[in-house]
Amino acid sequence: MTDVKIKIMGELENKFIYKTPSPKGIRTHQQLSELFIHLAEWVLKLVPAGREQSLALTKLEEAKFWASAGVARNEETR
């Protein structure tokens, strides 16, 4: 296997294999969850119900997903 393929395989494993979070990672995930819930509550309070509110909440969910993935994939927090 070439060095490039080995690197790509490592990147794929980092993206798709479950990693048990470290205590620091658990705290970080909890903090992110609390912040995103708080922001979502404000969206529900301030943005009238409708497509825009729904999209804003969907984008928050997406942002939370990527933030959590960043924590999970980082060696310091897993």
Secondary structure as the mmCIF struct_conf table of DSSP 4:
data_model
#
loop_
_struct_conf.conf_type_id
_struct_conf.id
_struct_conf.beg_label_comp_id
_struct_conf.beg_label_asym_id
_struct_conf.beg_label_seq_id
_struct_conf.end_label_comp_id
_struct_conf.end_label_asym_id
_struct_conf.end_label_seq_id
HELX_RH_AL_P HELX_RH_AL_P1 ASP A 3 PHE A 16
BEND BEND1 ILE A 17 ILE A 17
HELX_LH_PP_P HELX_LH_PP_P1 THR A 20 SER A 22
HELX_RH_AL_P HELX_RH_AL_P2 PRO A 23 LEU A 46
BEND BEND2 VAL A 47 VAL A 47
HELX_LH_PP_P HELX_LH_PP_P2 PRO A 48 PRO A 48
TURN_TY1_P TURN_TY1_P1 ALA A 49 GLY A 50
HELX_RH_AL_P HELX_RH_AL_P3 ARG A 51 ARG A 73
BEND BEND3 ASN A 74 ASN A 74
HELX_RH_3T_P HELX_RH_3T_P1 GLU A 75 THR A 77
#
